[in-house]
């Protein structure tokens, strides 16, 4: 008698011998489980895996796109800022130039105005001088007539008296001429200034 | 005489793995079968409810089921077989889940019997794995090519072939399914026996032997059985993983020419 048969005799069937009914029940249970899971569960898991992977990849792609967009906008703003800076510098330059031009123009106008005022003053002085000369000439004529009358009225024999009259006249004339010359010099100097 | 007999400690043995029919004489349905059915339903329900409303952002149950699935898919199938492993994922996941359920039933209260300690279960699973890896090997390398690559691996001195060829043949065709079956069966068998021994022995010491020795030894025995239960849970998960991983490795080996 082997120890195996003793064991079997003492404790029932050997644990090495499979029970047919357990074999069948186990096999059926396993087969049902396998086909059920393969049909109803695993495809869903695989699909969820694929969808999840796609969604993660999509999210990563989206983030990359957003990053690129942000980078692009930053570049754009930077270039716009640079443009604005150069534009501002240009406007400032223009304004400076325009200011200088306006100042020059105003100075010119002021100069022209001053010239005009001066010219008008000269013209007025000239006119006054002309008038003075004219009235002087009239006066000289009257004086000459008066003198002639006096010369004619005096005795012509008396040479000494005649000479005195002439002398007096000339003296008067000279004084008148001196006055006239004074007026003329003043007018000439005013015109030159 | 009757009193003396009842106080005699009945040491647990192979007889404790034999159960009477649950529904009386003449019916075939026994406790191991009940464990098989309940375990199968539990696994099926777990995956069914996890996948029923599968969403992109998983809930707790879906996450658990997907982690389990993903573990076998990526850590077992893809690693052991390679990219072709995806085809064997359904079998490997079912196998692992089925084994975990039927092993863990050994430490689940009330059930407290690992159905895989009945040799029938590991046996038919090992036979399925055996059929699969031999089938894919023959289909991939041809009938002659498969056995030639198996028995006369290249890169070995020709003088060794007379010794190597029968060994390789036996190893692949006979020992692989045998070791798969026996490793799992008797890990579960021995584990269950140890738990029975510590629990029933402790109980016997406390209730029958009594006295200082009985109480002290019985308490230690029962406390130790708790530690062993956790240890047994670890062994049960590990053995389910080993069975699944070896199946995957055998399939992977049959698909590649190189040994």
HADDOCK unambig.tbl for C-alpha pairs under 7 A between the chains (distance, minus, plus):
assign (segid A and resid 11 and name CA) (segid B and resid 14 and name CA) 6.14 0.50 0.50
assign (segid A and resid 11 and name CA) (segid B and resid 15 and name CA) 4.68 0.50 0.50
assign (segid A and resid 12 and name CA) (segid B and resid 15 and name CA) 5.77 0.50 0.50
assign (segid A and resid 15 and name CA) (segid B and resid 14 and name CA) 6.37 0.50 0.50
assign (segid A and resid 15 and name CA) (segid B and resid 118 and name CA) 6.97 0.50 0.50
assign (segid A and resid 15 and name CA) (segid B and resid 119 and name CA) 6.78 0.50 0.50
assign (segid A and resid 16 and name CA) (segid B and resid 119 and name CA) 6.28 0.50 0.50
assign (segid A and resid 17 and name CA) (segid B and resid 119 and name CA) 6.93 0.50 0.50
assign (segid A and resid 18 and name CA) (segid B and resid 119 and name CA) 5.41 0.50 0.50
assign (segid A and resid 18 and name CA) (segid B and resid 120 and name CA) 4.50 0.50 0.50
assign (segid A and resid 19 and name CA) (segid B and resid 120 and name CA) 6.22 0.50 0.50
assign (segid A and resid 22 and name CA) (segid B and resid 33 and name CA) 6.31 0.50 0.50
assign (segid A and resid 22 and name CA) (segid B and resid 120 and name CA) 6.19 0.50 0.50
assign (segid A and resid 23 and name CA) (segid B and resid 120 and name CA) 5.01 0.50 0.50
assign (segid A and resid 23 and name CA) (segid B and resid 121 and name CA) 6.31 0.50 0.50
assign (segid A and resid 23 and name CA) (segid B and resid 124 and name CA) 6.90 0.50 0.50
assign (segid A and resid 25 and name CA) (segid B and resid 33 and name CA) 6.63 0.50 0.50
assign (segid A and resid 26 and name CA) (segid B and resid 36 and name CA) 6.38 0.50 0.50
assign (segid A and resid 26 and name CA) (segid B and resid 121 and name CA) 6.05 0.50 0.50
assign (segid A and resid 27 and name CA) (segid B and resid 124 and name CA) 6.87 0.50 0.50
assign (segid A and resid 29 and name CA) (segid B and resid 37 and name CA) 6.62 0.50 0.50
assign (segid A and resid 29 and name CA) (segid B and resid 40 and name CA) 6.34 0.50 0.50
assign (segid A and resid 33 and name CA) (segid B and resid 40 and name CA) 6.48 0.50 0.50
assign (segid A and resid 33 and name CA) (segid B and resid 44 and name CA) 6.27 0.50 0.50
assign (segid A and resid 34 and name CA) (segid B and resid 91 and name CA) 6.79 0.50 0.50
assign (segid A and resid 34 and name CA) (segid B and resid 94 and name CA) 5.74 0.50 0.50
assign (segid A and resid 37 and name CA) (segid B and resid 44 and name CA) 6.93 0.50 0.50
assign (segid A and resid 38 and name CA) (segid B and resid 90 and name CA) 5.95 0.50 0.50
assign (segid A and resid 41 and name CA) (segid B and resid 47 and name CA) 6.42 0.50 0.50
assign (segid A and resid 41 and name CA) (segid B and resid 48 and name CA) 6.17 0.50 0.50
assign (segid A and resid 41 and name CA) (segid B and resid 51 and name CA) 5.72 0.50 0.50
assign (segid A and resid 42 and name CA) (segid B and resid 90 and name CA) 6.90 0.50 0.50
assign (segid A and resid 44 and name CA) (segid B and resid 51 and name CA) 6.44 0.50 0.50
assign (segid A and resid 45 and name CA) (segid B and resid 51 and name CA) 6.98 0.50 0.50
assign (segid A and resid 45 and name CA) (segid B and resid 66 and name CA) 6.80 0.50 0.50
assign (segid A and resid 48 and name CA) (segid B and resid 56 and name CA) 6.19 0.50 0.50
assign (segid A and resid 52 and name CA) (segid B and resid 56 and name CA) 5.79 0.50 0.50
